[in-house]
């Protein structure tokens, strides 16, 4: 929902997730993840937060909801109780792209510095689960992995980056030289 404050998550969509019971079947797990994916840009590190729940969707594995899944489920709900308000980009101001690259996923936050109060404003959150090949190659690819980390969000937000310089911040993955 776009308002004078910024871009807010639809409260009905957030409430539907907050009021959900833990999924018990594969269909319910997929339904939960689909609802969460709909509002993914409001949740930082979503793929990492959902990792225990994604494990329930592995082939030839029964859906067994455990404590780890419940903790993940509760954390996602907690994110939606007071979700961030995303801000539209300010024209001709540089972006800041924060990258977190883990063994099997990556996340990023696109933001800008609000010069009036010197605080960063969140424009967009983005997460990606690596394919098996990407995950197995993360430490051998080195600089190429960082390129993947930069390339994925760039493709997703190319419309915004066209007129803005981007400052990339990477604090979680040391790029080998």
Phi, psi and omega in degrees: 000126180266128178222183179293339178282332183145210180255117184248151175293144177297119184300329178293321178293317179295315181299320180301322179285316181300323183272359180292145170277158178302137179295145181243340182238166178300320179298318179292322177297313178298321178297316178298310181296326177295317178296317180294320180298328180299328181245026186302327185291353178262356186240117179291139176055041185301314183299317179295319179295326183270000187309313180297328180285323176300326180299335180291345184262008178295146181298146176055035179230130179290152177279108179237100181292122182239184183297321179298319177296318181296319178298315178299313179303313180293323179295320179295316177300319180299322178299331185269351178292320177225071186290156179291155171261118180278148183250144173290153180295148174269127183301140174062019175252142182293150174270157169242125179245108177269128180246138169235116181246116180253184182296323185234007180201170174218156176218157176213159174230124175262128181215178175218155177274126174274108188289341180288324179239007178057034177245149177281141178249132178279129176258324189196140168250146180214138178229154177214131172271129181289149170293167179303319180296313180299316181295320181287341184257001191305316185272343177272338181280335176054245183300327179296327179292321176297323177298319176298317179299324178278322185294318182300307179294329180298318178296320182291329186238026184302326180299326181276328184281347185304323185245017184226134169290153183236127175260117184265127177245122180230109184247353187252351184224116179279117182280121177292145180267000000 
